[in-house]
Amino acid sequence: MTTEHDRPVIGVLALQGDVREHLAALEQAGAAPVAVRRPRELAAVDGLVLPGGESTVISKLAEMFGLLEPLRERVRAGMPVYGTCAGMILLADRIADPRSGQQSVGGIDMTVRRNAFGRQNESFEAPLEMAGVAGDPVTGVFIRAPLAEKVGQDVEVLARHEGAVVAVRQGDALATAFHPELTGDFRVHALFTEMVRAKRTAGAL
């Protein structure tokens, strides 16, 4: 039985994108989810999800709300972070095709390409074998999804779709090109919740 003490506080960056779906998935995964819009809210969480949406818009809003630098600092300091789709782009150290004014948070040694699988009307679902997620394949929902073109030697590839890298982990940073929060399957969020819980426990020793 999970107690309140076992429920890590995981924020969802709530500036734009599918915030509500992530909050619901984190709740199902055993976390205590909260929306994060301000630096003081960011400072209070054990981990953070960067949701799908428009990566350029999210980065500009984060800068406008005074969140971009605090977010970079916390990621550099080892706060667990999980990015889906646009969030994957934000966690990349390098963007192959950035839009004007687009900035990333960084944290994963990879180069990502935006909209690598086509436009919105070319969205699709595919079953994925994902390392760290037991049981049946994960259903990957790809909506204007990126891919990781290059990854550094310290980056673990967790899943591929037709050879393309679509899920990675480096230390306490996790990223997927797809949207598990849209499927009703919260196993990927449970993986991240366990990452946050382990980090919090280690920090308390």
Phi, psi and omega per residue, in radians:
M1 nan 2.278 -3.127
T2 -1.469 2.191 3.079
T3 -1.645 2.927 3.121
E4 -1.055 -0.568 3.136
H5 -1.160 -0.504 -3.131
D6 -1.418 -0.179 -3.055
R7 -1.583 1.752 3.130
P8 -1.144 2.544 3.103
V9 -1.442 1.969 -3.120
I10 -2.055 2.140 3.138
G11 -1.536 2.735 2.973
V12 -2.116 2.120 3.121
L13 -1.069 1.998 -2.914
A14 -1.913 0.865 3.119
L15 -1.684 -0.548 -3.124
Q16 -3.017 2.645 3.095
G17 1.890 -2.949 -3.017
D18 -1.525 1.164 -3.049
V19 -1.195 -0.833 -3.043
R20 -1.025 -0.718 -3.125
E21 -1.127 -0.671 3.099
H22 -1.188 -0.716 3.114
L23 -1.042 -0.740 -3.139
A24 -1.163 -0.739 -3.135
A25 -1.143 -0.686 3.118
L26 -1.146 -0.683 3.083
E27 -1.042 -0.796 3.119
Q28 -1.112 -0.535 -3.087
A29 -1.449 -0.025 3.077
G30 1.677 0.243 3.090
A31 -1.696 2.956 2.990
A32 -1.863 1.630 -3.019
P33 -1.437 2.546 3.098
V34 -2.472 2.615 3.050
A35 -1.433 2.435 -3.117
V36 -2.109 2.091 3.114
R37 -2.255 -0.216 -3.040
R38 -2.319 2.703 -3.138
P39 -0.967 -0.656 -3.127
R40 -1.189 -0.534 3.068
E41 -1.260 -0.646 3.070
L42 -1.088 -0.693 -3.100
A43 -1.142 -0.337 -3.028
A44 -1.655 -0.070 -3.056
V45 -1.720 2.730 3.074
D46 -1.511 -0.422 -3.140
G47 -2.776 2.973 -3.035
L48 -2.535 2.445 3.004
V49 -1.826 2.303 3.010
L50 -1.792 1.934 -2.965
P51 -1.404 3.007 2.988
G52 -1.229 2.899 -3.078
G53 2.635 -2.454 3.074
E54 -1.886 1.942 -3.030
S55 -1.061 -0.635 3.129
T56 -1.149 -0.776 3.141
V57 -1.112 -0.774 -3.120
I58 -1.081 -0.758 -3.121
S59 -1.142 -0.677 3.134
K60 -1.212 -0.696 3.099
L61 -1.173 -0.672 3.109
A62 -1.062 -0.695 3.093
E63 -1.177 -0.730 -3.130
M64 -1.098 -0.659 -3.112
F65 -1.510 0.089 3.120
G66 1.252 0.461 -3.069
L67 -1.788 -0.351 -2.968
L68 -1.104 -0.897 -3.128
E69 -1.177 -0.799 3.067
P70 -1.004 -0.627 3.123
L71 -1.173 -0.789 3.088
R72 -1.033 -0.740 -3.117
E73 -1.118 -0.743 -3.122
R74 -1.201 -0.656 3.092
V75 -1.151 -0.749 3.094
R76 -1.075 -0.581 -3.125
A77 -1.387 -0.072 3.044
G78 1.804 0.205 3.065
M79 -1.100 2.269 3.067
P80 -1.070 2.384 -3.089
V81 -2.497 2.501 -3.136
Y82 -2.312 2.179 3.121
G83 -2.037 2.296 3.066
T84 -1.954 2.307 3.072
C85 0.948 -1.804 3.076
A86 -1.014 -0.608 3.093
G87 -1.113 -0.571 3.059
M88 -1.118 -0.725 3.107
I89 -1.084 -0.747 -3.126
L90 -1.125 -0.522 -3.119
L91 -1.496 -0.140 -3.127
A92 -1.286 2.425 3.038
D93 -1.220 -0.436 -3.102
R94 -2.443 2.419 3.078
I95 -1.999 2.162 -3.049
A96 -1.177 -0.575 -3.028
D97 -2.389 1.057 -3.075
P98 -1.174 2.568 2.986
R99 -1.382 2.853 3.133
S100 -1.010 2.227 3.100
G101 1.437 -0.038 -3.116
Q102 -1.301 2.356 3.104
Q103 -2.210 2.696 3.065
S104 -1.982 2.841 3.044
V105 -1.460 -0.664 -3.100
G106 1.437 3.081 3.129
G107 2.306 -0.373 3.091
I108 -2.177 2.236 -3.100
D109 -1.327 1.406 -3.141
M110 -2.632 2.769 3.000
T111 -1.924 2.143 3.137
V112 -1.913 2.659 3.031
R113 -2.015 2.209 -3.139
R114 -1.234 2.633 3.026
N115 0.846 0.698 -3.032
A116 -1.208 -0.377 -3.095
F117 -1.837 0.233 3.080
G118 1.865 -3.058 -3.064
R119 -1.435 3.114 -3.091
Q120 -0.943 -0.720 -3.093
N121 -1.310 -0.050 3.058
E122 -1.836 0.333 3.102
S123 -1.104 2.648 -3.102
F124 -2.739 2.932 3.033
E125 -2.068 2.595 3.121
A126 -2.651 2.478 3.059
P127 -1.301 2.397 -3.081
L128 -2.297 2.300 2.939
E129 -1.430 2.064 -3.066
M130 -2.102 2.128 3.113
A131 -1.038 2.377 -3.137
G132 1.596 -0.127 3.128
V133 -2.079 1.914 -3.084
A134 -1.403 2.799 3.057
G135 1.632 -2.651 -3.089
D136 -1.103 2.797 3.064
P137 -0.982 2.626 3.039
V138 -1.384 2.432 3.034
T139 -1.480 2.005 3.114
G140 -1.586 2.097 3.061
V141 -1.739 1.991 -3.067
F142 -1.868 2.020 -3.129
I143 -2.232 1.834 -3.070
R144 0.837 0.820 -2.941
A145 -1.404 2.611 3.010
P146 -1.506 3.089 2.906
L147 -2.498 2.795 3.091
A148 -1.588 1.901 -3.127
E149 -1.282 -0.669 3.136
K150 -2.433 2.461 3.060
V151 -2.264 2.575 3.126
G152 -1.322 2.963 -3.051
Q153 -1.185 -0.346 3.137
D154 -1.603 0.044 -3.118
V155 -1.669 2.231 3.098
E156 -1.613 2.166 3.062
V157 -1.438 2.098 -3.094
L158 -1.686 -0.480 -3.112
A159 -2.748 2.598 3.048
R160 -2.275 2.653 2.985
H161 -2.172 2.005 -3.097
E162 0.867 0.731 3.091
G163 1.580 -0.330 -3.111
A164 -1.424 2.418 -3.133
V165 -1.359 2.076 -3.052
V166 -2.185 0.003 3.038
A167 -2.662 2.319 -3.074
V168 -2.480 2.805 3.010
R169 -2.502 2.386 2.997
Q170 -2.350 1.869 -3.115
G171 1.083 -2.076 -3.112
D172 -1.694 0.249 3.124
A173 -1.962 2.255 -3.110
L174 -2.169 2.493 3.112
A175 -2.586 2.451 3.034
T176 -2.281 2.485 3.092
A177 -1.332 -0.289 -3.062
F178 -1.858 3.102 -3.012
H179 -2.007 1.517 3.090
P180 -1.203 -0.355 -3.111
E181 -1.222 -0.211 -3.111
L182 -1.665 0.039 -2.983
T183 -1.881 -0.233 -3.034
G184 1.439 -0.019 3.100
D185 -1.780 1.955 -3.039
F186 -1.750 0.361 -3.092
R187 -1.152 -0.617 3.102
V188 -1.197 -0.673 3.069
H189 -1.165 -0.566 3.074
A190 -1.169 -0.669 3.054
L191 -1.037 -0.806 -3.140
F192 -1.171 -0.697 3.111
T193 -1.038 -0.704 3.091
E194 -1.157 -0.639 3.053
M195 -1.047 -0.773 -3.128
V196 -1.171 -0.761 -3.136
R197 -1.072 -0.748 3.132
A198 -1.124 -0.705 3.128
K199 -1.143 -0.735 -3.134
R200 -1.142 -0.734 3.118
T201 -1.100 -0.771 3.141
A202 -1.108 -0.639 3.130
G203 -1.227 -0.378 -3.111
A204 -1.505 -0.183 -3.095
L205 -1.322 nan nan
